[in-house]
């Protein structure tokens, strides 16, 4: 299209228009000859410029109405005008259609021109092969790359461009690619080589893409010569080897000096480490001695008070019992017998605390996880605590959440008995000890609250230390080991202890205990 000589087309169009106008003049009543004007307009589709189409369309549009101004024997001018109106409409439509077709064709021609330019002037080699592996199109860059003329490769198999030693493997690769086609980018993990017309080989990178047109399968290959890059890589490797050799020589020259410096440095470092270690050991020994002295002092103070008092009670009660020999004095004998029992019980509790502490220090306390009902457990513990409750005192129990818990029942019982014992001991008669237990979200929360003496802020920070007793509890029996043992037991079952207390108001101790997993 647009390749015919415009002069001949214009001349032929003018002849058609002139002939149609003459025939129309002699047969004004007939609209058959208007077809010549339409043909003349349609012929301008072969002319590149839109001006020719517009000019021919305008001339034909005017000529189609001229018969209305001729003399007629059988028709009026209006009848002739109406008769040629359809032809005029067709000429306008044909003119617009031709202009639109020429616009579309120019757009297609522009796209084709850009595509051809991309193909012809691309710096990469581009090869188009059909489903049989035959080359059907190749661009100039590829021809220069392989040193072929276009007539020497068209219709030939692509193996023509591949070294002979790869032919058998390439047939397999090509068959697999046609069965499972996919786009493959440059440098797809293979070392590829191509062969020129002279038989020389060179390294290449190839990217593949495919498309289908109707039932035919086509593959597009983009080929890039990477000879220079490979040479550059080899040069870099060689330079790297030389650099490594020079580096090794430098390292060997400096090795003796470095060895001597390292030896001197190691000697100095060892001396400093020994000095630091000695200082640390001395500091640690001083701290341990200081801590042991404090514990010893507290233990002596506690033991002298806690052992002397019950022993004195036992001694005095035993002496007094010997004086009550009459039968009517049995009540007095029972009174002193009970005092002896209470003192012995207190001494036994002291020894139990010492034994518990000893087992904890030696790591002999074992954790035995089991599942049990928390409500039954609390009832069992409170029943044991009834013997310690003062006159008028009571324990209020509140529970919420699930009934079953999984942890070490024995350690939890020791913790709870210790906390309840302290709450009872440091509360007044007629006081209420509140026991609140919540089992929810995989965590057991146990709170023991009393309304007793309370603990000062100064004493709270030392309360979980061994043999420590608050200043306001000096005259109340105890070893100062209870809360220390409670904390150690809680840590064994992955629990934590939180204390909140106000002097003269009371104390709340909360145990947070995550549920354990039953052993298989």
C-alpha positions as CSV (number, residue, x, y, z in Angstrom):
1,X,0.0,0.0,0.0
2,X,1.1,3.6,-0.8
3,X,3.8,2.1,-3.1
4,X,2.0,2.6,-6.4
5,X,2.9,5.7,-8.5
6,X,0.4,8.4,-7.3
7,X,0.4,10.1,-10.8
8,X,-1.3,7.2,-12.5
9,X,-3.8,6.7,-9.7
10,X,-4.7,10.4,-9.8
11,X,-5.0,10.4,-13.6
12,X,-7.2,7.2,-13.5
13,X,-9.4,8.8,-10.9
14,X,-9.8,12.0,-12.8
15,X,-10.7,10.0,-15.9
16,X,-13.4,8.0,-13.9
17,X,-14.8,11.2,-12.5
18,X,-14.9,13.0,-15.9
19,X,-16.5,10.0,-17.6
20,X,-19.1,9.7,-14.9
21,X,-19.9,13.4,-15.0
22,X,-20.3,13.3,-18.9
23,X,-22.5,10.2,-18.7
24,X,-24.5,11.8,-15.9
25,X,-25.1,15.0,-18.0
26,X,-26.7,13.0,-20.8
27,X,-28.7,10.8,-18.4
28,X,-29.5,13.2,-15.5
29,X,-32.5,11.2,-14.3
30,X,-30.4,8.0,-13.7
31,X,-28.2,7.7,-10.5
32,X,-26.4,4.6,-11.8
33,X,-23.4,6.7,-13.0
34,X,-22.9,8.0,-9.5
35,X,-21.1,4.8,-8.8
36,X,-18.1,6.1,-10.8
37,X,-17.7,8.9,-8.3
38,X,-17.7,6.4,-5.4
39,X,-15.1,4.3,-7.3
40,X,-12.9,7.4,-7.7
41,X,-13.0,8.1,-4.0
42,X,-12.2,4.5,-3.1
43,X,-9.2,4.6,-5.4
44,X,-7.6,7.3,-3.2
45,X,-7.0,4.5,-0.6
46,X,-3.8,3.8,-2.6
47,X,-2.6,7.4,-2.2
48,X,-0.5,8.2,0.9
49,X,-1.7,11.8,1.4
50,X,-5.2,12.4,2.9
51,X,-5.5,15.6,0.9
52,X,-6.2,13.5,-2.3
53,X,-9.0,11.6,-0.6
54,X,-10.5,14.8,0.7
55,X,-10.2,16.6,-2.7
56,X,-11.7,13.7,-4.6
57,X,-14.5,13.3,-2.1
58,X,-15.4,17.0,-2.3
59,X,-15.4,17.1,-6.1
60,X,-17.5,14.0,-6.3
61,X,-19.9,15.3,-3.7
62,X,-20.5,18.5,-5.7
63,X,-20.8,16.7,-9.0
64,X,-23.4,14.3,-7.7
65,X,-25.8,17.2,-7.2
66,X,-25.2,19.0,-10.6
67,X,-27.9,17.0,-12.4
68,X,-30.5,18.9,-10.3
69,X,-29.6,22.1,-12.2
70,X,-29.9,20.4,-15.7
71,X,-33.1,20.6,-17.8
72,X,-35.4,17.6,-17.4
73,X,-38.4,16.5,-19.4
74,X,-39.9,14.0,-16.9
75,X,-38.6,15.1,-13.5
76,X,-38.4,18.3,-11.4
77,X,-35.1,19.5,-10.0
78,X,-36.2,18.5,-6.5
79,X,-37.0,14.9,-7.6
80,X,-33.6,14.6,-9.2
81,X,-31.9,16.0,-6.1
82,X,-33.6,13.5,-3.9
83,X,-32.8,10.7,-6.4
84,X,-29.0,11.5,-6.1
85,X,-29.1,12.1,-2.2
86,X,-28.2,8.4,-1.4
87,X,-25.2,8.6,-3.7
88,X,-24.0,11.8,-2.0
89,X,-24.3,10.1,1.4
90,X,-22.4,7.0,0.1
91,X,-19.6,9.3,-1.2
92,X,-19.3,11.0,2.2
93,X,-19.2,7.6,4.0
94,X,-16.6,6.3,1.5
95,X,-14.5,9.4,2.0
96,X,-14.5,9.0,5.8
97,X,-13.9,5.2,5.5
98,X,-10.9,5.7,3.2
99,X,-9.5,8.3,5.6
100,X,-9.9,6.0,8.6
101,X,-8.4,3.0,6.7
102,X,-5.4,5.0,5.7
103,X,-4.9,6.2,9.4
104,X,-5.1,2.5,10.6
105,X,-2.7,1.4,7.9
106,X,-0.2,4.1,8.7
107,X,-0.3,3.1,12.4
108,X,0.3,-0.6,11.4
109,X,3.0,0.5,9.1
110,X,4.6,2.6,11.8
111,X,4.5,-0.4,14.2
112,X,6.0,-2.7,11.6
113,X,8.7,-0.1,10.9
114,X,9.6,0.1,14.6
115,X,9.6,-3.7,14.9
116,X,11.8,-4.1,11.8
117,X,14.2,-1.4,13.1
118,X,14.4,-3.2,16.4
119,X,15.1,-6.4,14.5
120,X,17.5,-5.0,12.0
121,X,19.5,-2.7,14.2
122,X,19.6,-4.7,17.4
123,X,23.2,-5.3,18.7
124,X,22.2,-8.7,19.9
125,X,21.8,-11.6,17.5
126,X,18.2,-12.6,17.0
127,X,17.2,-16.0,15.5
128,X,13.6,-17.2,14.9
129,X,13.1,-21.0,14.5
130,X,10.0,-23.0,13.8
131,X,8.8,-26.2,15.5
132,X,11.2,-28.3,13.4
133,X,14.2,-26.4,14.7
134,X,14.7,-24.7,11.3
135,X,15.9,-21.1,11.0
136,X,13.2,-19.0,9.3
137,X,14.5,-15.5,10.3
138,X,17.8,-14.1,11.4
139,X,18.9,-10.5,11.9
140,X,22.1,-8.8,10.6
141,X,23.7,-8.8,14.0
142,X,23.4,-12.6,14.2
143,X,24.7,-12.9,10.6
144,X,27.8,-10.9,11.5
145,X,28.2,-12.9,14.7
146,X,28.3,-16.2,12.8
147,X,29.9,-14.9,9.5
148,X,27.1,-16.2,7.3
149,X,25.0,-14.8,4.5
150,X,21.3,-14.9,5.0
151,X,20.7,-17.4,2.1
152,X,23.2,-19.8,3.8
153,X,21.1,-20.2,7.0
154,X,17.4,-19.7,6.1
155,X,15.7,-23.1,6.3
156,X,18.7,-24.8,7.9
157,X,18.6,-26.4,11.4
158,X,19.8,-24.4,14.3
159,X,22.5,-27.0,15.0
160,X,24.4,-25.4,12.1
161,X,25.4,-22.7,14.6
162,X,26.4,-25.1,17.4
163,X,29.7,-27.0,17.8
164,X,29.5,-30.7,16.5
165,X,30.2,-32.1,20.0
166,X,27.0,-30.6,21.4
167,X,24.6,-31.7,18.6
168,X,23.2,-34.9,20.2
169,X,22.7,-33.2,23.5
170,X,21.1,-30.2,21.8
171,X,18.5,-32.4,20.0
172,X,17.4,-33.7,23.4
173,X,17.3,-30.2,25.0
174,X,15.3,-28.9,22.0
175,X,12.8,-31.8,22.2
176,X,12.3,-31.2,25.9
177,X,11.9,-27.5,25.4
178,X,9.2,-28.0,22.8
179,X,7.4,-30.5,25.1
180,X,7.7,-28.1,28.1
181,X,8.3,-24.6,26.7
182,X,9.2,-21.8,29.1
183,X,11.1,-18.5,28.8
184,X,14.7,-18.7,29.8
185,X,16.8,-15.7,30.7
186,X,20.5,-15.0,29.9
187,X,23.1,-17.0,31.8
188,X,20.8,-19.8,32.8
189,X,23.5,-21.8,34.6
190,X,25.0,-23.4,31.5
191,X,28.3,-22.8,29.7
192,X,27.2,-22.3,26.1
193,X,29.3,-22.2,22.9
194,X,28.5,-21.2,19.3
195,X,30.2,-22.0,16.0
196,X,30.9,-19.6,13.1
197,X,30.9,-20.5,9.4
198,X,34.7,-21.0,9.6
199,X,34.3,-23.5,12.4
200,X,35.8,-21.4,15.2
201,X,34.0,-21.5,18.6
202,X,33.1,-18.7,21.0
203,X,31.2,-18.5,24.3
204,X,27.7,-17.1,24.2
205,X,24.7,-16.4,26.4
206,X,21.3,-17.3,25.0
207,X,17.9,-16.3,26.2
208,X,14.8,-18.2,24.8
209,X,11.2,-17.2,24.4
210,X,8.4,-18.8,22.4
211,X,5.0,-18.1,20.9
212,X,2.3,-19.9,19.0
213,X,0.7,-18.7,15.8
214,X,-2.4,-20.8,15.0
215,X,-1.0,-24.3,15.3
216,X,2.6,-23.5,14.6
217,X,5.2,-23.2,17.3
218,X,8.1,-20.7,17.1
219,X,11.1,-20.1,19.3
220,X,13.0,-16.8,19.5
221,X,16.7,-16.9,20.6
222,X,18.7,-13.8,21.6
223,X,22.4,-14.5,21.3
224,X,25.2,-12.5,22.9
225,X,28.9,-13.0,22.3
226,X,30.6,-13.0,25.8
227,X,34.1,-13.6,24.6
228,X,35.4,-10.3,25.9
229,X,33.7,-10.9,29.3
230,X,35.2,-14.4,29.6
231,X,38.7,-12.9,28.7
232,X,38.1,-10.2,31.3
233,X,37.1,-12.9,33.9
234,X,40.2,-14.9,33.1
235,X,42.4,-11.8,33.4
236,X,40.8,-11.0,36.8
237,X,41.4,-14.6,38.0
238,X,45.0,-14.3,36.9
239,X,45.4,-11.0,38.6
240,X,43.8,-12.4,41.7
241,X,46.2,-15.3,41.7
242,X,49.1,-12.9,41.4
243,X,47.7,-10.8,44.2
244,X,47.3,-13.8,46.4
245,X,50.9,-14.8,45.7
246,X,52.1,-11.3,46.6
247,X,50.0,-11.3,49.7
248,X,51.4,-14.7,50.7
249,X,54.9,-13.4,50.2
250,X,54.2,-10.4,52.4
251,X,52.6,-12.6,55.0
252,X,55.6,-14.9,55.1
253,X,57.9,-11.9,55.5
254,X,55.9,-10.6,58.4
255,X,55.2,-13.9,60.0
256,X,58.4,-13.9,62.1
257,X,57.7,-10.4,63.4
258,X,54.0,-11.2,64.1
259,X,55.0,-14.4,65.9
260,X,57.4,-12.5,68.2
261,X,54.8,-9.8,68.9
262,X,52.1,-12.4,69.6
263,X,54.4,-14.3,72.0
264,X,55.2,-11.1,73.9
265,X,51.5,-10.1,73.8
266,X,50.4,-13.6,75.1
267,X,52.9,-13.4,77.9
268,X,51.6,-9.9,78.9
269,X,48.0,-11.0,78.4
270,X,48.5,-14.1,80.6
271,X,50.1,-12.0,83.3
272,X,47.2,-9.5,83.2
273,X,44.7,-12.4,83.2
274,X,46.4,-14.0,86.2
275,X,46.4,-10.6,88.0
276,X,42.7,-10.0,87.1
277,X,41.8,-13.6,88.1
278,X,43.6,-13.2,91.4
279,X,41.8,-9.9,92.1
280,X,38.5,-11.5,91.2
281,X,39.2,-14.5,93.4
282,X,40.2,-12.2,96.2
283,X,37.1,-10.0,95.8
284,X,34.9,-13.1,95.6
285,X,36.5,-14.6,98.7
286,X,36.0,-11.3,100.6
287,X,32.4,-11.1,99.5
288,X,31.8,-14.7,100.5
289,X,33.5,-14.2,103.8
290,X,31.4,-11.1,104.4
291,X,28.3,-13.0,103.5
292,X,29.2,-16.0,105.6
293,X,29.9,-13.7,108.5
294,X,26.5,-12.1,108.1
295,X,24.8,-15.4,107.8
296,X,26.8,-16.8,110.8
297,X,25.9,-13.7,112.9
298,X,22.2,-14.1,112.0
299,X,22.3,-17.8,112.6
300,X,24.0,-17.4,116.0
301,X,21.5,-14.7,117.0
302,X,18.6,-16.8,115.8
303,X,19.8,-20.1,117.2
304,X,20.7,-18.6,120.6
305,X,17.2,-17.2,120.8
306,X,15.1,-19.9,119.1
307,X,16.8,-22.9,120.7
308,X,17.3,-21.4,124.2
309,X,13.7,-20.5,124.6
310,X,12.1,-23.9,124.0
311,X,14.9,-25.7,125.8
312,X,14.4,-23.4,128.8
313,X,10.7,-24.1,128.7
314,X,11.3,-27.9,128.5
315,X,13.7,-27.7,131.5
316,X,11.4,-25.6,133.7
317,X,8.3,-27.6,132.8
318,X,10.1,-30.9,133.6
319,X,11.3,-29.5,136.9
320,X,7.8,-28.3,137.8
321,X,6.2,-31.7,136.8
322,X,8.2,-33.4,139.4
323,X,6.6,-31.3,142.1
324,X,3.1,-32.3,141.2
325,X,2.8,-35.8,142.7
326,X,-0.7,-35.8,143.9
327,X,-3.5,-37.1,141.7
328,X,-5.6,-33.9,142.0
329,X,-2.6,-32.0,140.5
330,X,-3.0,-33.9,137.1
331,X,-4.2,-30.7,135.4
332,X,-1.0,-28.9,136.3
333,X,1.1,-31.9,135.1
334,X,-0.9,-31.9,131.8
335,X,-0.3,-28.1,131.4
336,X,3.5,-28.5,131.7
337,X,3.4,-31.7,129.5
338,X,1.7,-29.7,126.7
339,X,4.3,-26.9,127.1
340,X,7.1,-29.5,126.7
341,X,5.3,-30.9,123.6
342,X,4.9,-27.4,122.0
343,X,8.6,-26.7,122.7
344,X,9.6,-30.0,121.1
345,X,7.4,-29.3,118.2
346,X,9.0,-25.9,117.7
347,X,12.5,-27.4,117.9
348,X,11.3,-30.0,115.3
349,X,10.1,-27.2,113.0
350,X,13.5,-25.5,113.3
351,X,15.3,-28.7,112.4
352,X,12.9,-29.2,109.4
353,X,13.8,-25.7,108.1
354,X,17.5,-26.5,108.5
355,X,17.1,-29.8,106.7
356,X,15.0,-28.2,103.8
357,X,17.7,-25.5,103.4
358,X,20.4,-28.2,103.4
359,X,18.6,-30.2,100.7
360,X,18.1,-27.1,98.5
361,X,21.8,-26.2,98.8
362,X,22.9,-29.7,97.9
363,X,20.4,-29.9,95.0
364,X,18.6,-33.0,96.4
365,X,15.1,-31.6,96.1
366,X,13.4,-33.4,93.2
367,X,10.4,-32.1,91.2
368,X,7.6,-34.6,90.7
369,X,4.9,-33.3,88.4
370,X,1.4,-34.6,88.8
371,X,-2.2,-33.6,88.0
372,X,-4.6,-33.1,91.0
373,X,-7.8,-31.3,92.0
374,X,-7.0,-27.9,93.5
375,X,-10.2,-27.7,95.6
376,X,-9.4,-31.0,97.3
377,X,-5.8,-29.9,97.7
378,X,-6.8,-26.6,99.4
379,X,-9.2,-28.5,101.8
380,X,-6.4,-30.9,102.7
381,X,-4.0,-28.0,103.5
382,X,-6.5,-25.9,105.5
383,X,-7.4,-29.0,107.6
384,X,-3.7,-29.3,108.6
385,X,-3.6,-25.6,109.4
386,X,-6.5,-25.8,111.9
387,X,-4.1,-27.0,114.6
388,X,-2.1,-23.7,114.3
389,X,-5.0,-21.3,114.1
390,X,-5.3,-19.0,117.1
391,X,-8.5,-18.5,119.0
392,X,-11.0,-16.6,116.8
393,X,-8.9,-16.8,113.7
394,X,-10.3,-18.2,110.4
395,X,-9.1,-18.9,106.8
396,X,-11.3,-17.7,104.0
397,X,-10.9,-19.5,100.7
398,X,-11.9,-18.2,97.3
399,X,-11.3,-20.2,94.1
400,X,-12.0,-19.6,90.4
401,X,-11.1,-21.1,87.1
402,X,-10.4,-24.8,86.4
403,X,-10.3,-27.4,89.1
404,X,-7.4,-29.5,87.8
405,X,-3.7,-28.3,88.0
406,X,-0.5,-29.9,86.9
407,X,2.6,-29.2,89.1
408,X,4.6,-30.7,92.0
409,X,1.9,-31.2,94.7
410,X,4.4,-31.7,97.5
411,X,6.4,-28.5,96.8
412,X,3.2,-26.5,96.4
413,X,1.9,-27.8,99.7
414,X,5.1,-26.9,101.5
415,X,4.9,-23.4,100.0
416,X,1.3,-22.9,101.0
417,X,1.7,-24.3,104.5
418,X,4.7,-21.9,105.0
419,X,2.7,-18.9,103.8
420,X,-0.4,-19.7,105.8
421,X,1.7,-20.4,108.9
422,X,3.3,-17.0,108.6
423,X,-0.1,-15.3,108.1
424,X,-1.5,-17.0,111.2
425,X,1.6,-16.4,113.2
426,X,1.8,-12.6,112.5
427,X,-2.0,-12.0,112.7
428,X,-3.9,-11.1,115.8
429,X,-6.5,-13.3,117.4
430,X,-9.9,-13.1,115.6
431,X,-8.1,-12.1,112.5
432,X,-9.0,-13.4,109.0
433,X,-6.4,-15.0,106.6
434,X,-7.6,-14.7,103.0
435,X,-6.6,-17.4,100.5
436,X,-7.4,-16.6,96.9
437,X,-6.7,-19.1,94.2
438,X,-7.2,-18.4,90.4
439,X,-6.5,-21.1,87.8
440,X,-6.8,-19.5,84.4
441,X,-4.9,-19.3,81.1
442,X,-2.4,-22.0,82.0
443,X,-1.3,-20.1,85.2
444,X,-2.1,-20.8,88.8
445,X,-2.2,-17.7,91.0
446,X,-2.2,-18.2,94.8
447,X,-2.5,-15.1,97.1
448,X,-2.3,-15.3,100.9
449,X,-3.3,-12.1,102.6
450,X,-3.3,-11.3,106.4
451,X,-4.2,-8.2,108.4
452,X,-1.4,-8.5,110.9
453,X,1.9,-6.7,111.7
454,X,3.0,-5.9,108.1
455,X,6.6,-5.4,107.0
456,X,8.5,-2.2,106.7
457,X,9.9,-1.1,103.2
458,X,13.4,-1.4,104.6
459,X,13.0,-5.0,105.6
460,X,11.1,-6.0,102.4
461,X,14.2,-6.0,100.2
462,X,15.9,-8.6,102.5
463,X,12.9,-10.7,103.4
464,X,13.7,-13.6,101.0
465,X,17.4,-13.9,102.3
466,X,18.3,-16.7,104.6
467,X,18.1,-16.2,108.4
468,X,16.6,-12.7,107.9
469,X,13.8,-11.5,110.2
470,X,12.0,-8.2,110.2
471,X,12.7,-5.8,113.1
472,X,9.1,-6.0,114.3
473,X,9.2,-9.9,114.4
474,X,12.2,-10.3,116.6
475,X,10.1,-11.5,119.6
476,X,8.0,-13.9,117.5
477,X,9.3,-17.5,117.1
478,X,10.9,-18.2,113.7
479,X,14.1,-19.1,111.9
480,X,14.1,-16.5,109.1
481,X,14.3,-19.3,106.6
482,X,10.6,-19.7,105.7
483,X,10.3,-17.2,102.9
484,X,13.8,-18.0,101.6
485,X,12.8,-21.7,101.3
486,X,9.4,-20.7,99.7
487,X,11.2,-18.7,97.0
488,X,13.6,-21.6,96.3
489,X,10.7,-24.0,96.1
490,X,8.8,-21.6,93.7
491,X,11.9,-21.3,91.5
492,X,12.1,-25.1,91.3
493,X,8.6,-25.3,89.8
494,X,9.2,-22.2,87.5
495,X,7.1,-20.0,89.7
496,X,7.6,-16.5,91.0
497,X,6.9,-14.8,94.3
498,X,5.6,-11.2,94.8
499,X,5.3,-9.5,98.1
500,X,3.2,-6.5,99.0
501,X,3.0,-5.2,102.5
502,X,2.2,-2.1,104.6
503,X,3.5,-1.7,108.1
504,X,0.6,-2.1,110.6
505,X,-1.9,-3.0,107.9
506,X,-1.0,-6.4,106.7
507,X,0.8,-8.5,104.0
508,X,-0.1,-10.1,100.7
509,X,2.2,-12.7,99.2
510,X,1.3,-13.9,95.6
511,X,2.6,-17.0,93.9
512,X,2.4,-17.1,90.1
513,X,2.9,-20.7,88.8
514,X,2.7,-21.8,85.1
515,X,1.2,-25.2,84.5
516,X,3.7,-27.9,83.9
517,X,3.4,-30.8,81.3
518,X,2.7,-34.3,82.5
519,X,5.7,-36.6,81.7
520,X,4.9,-39.2,79.1
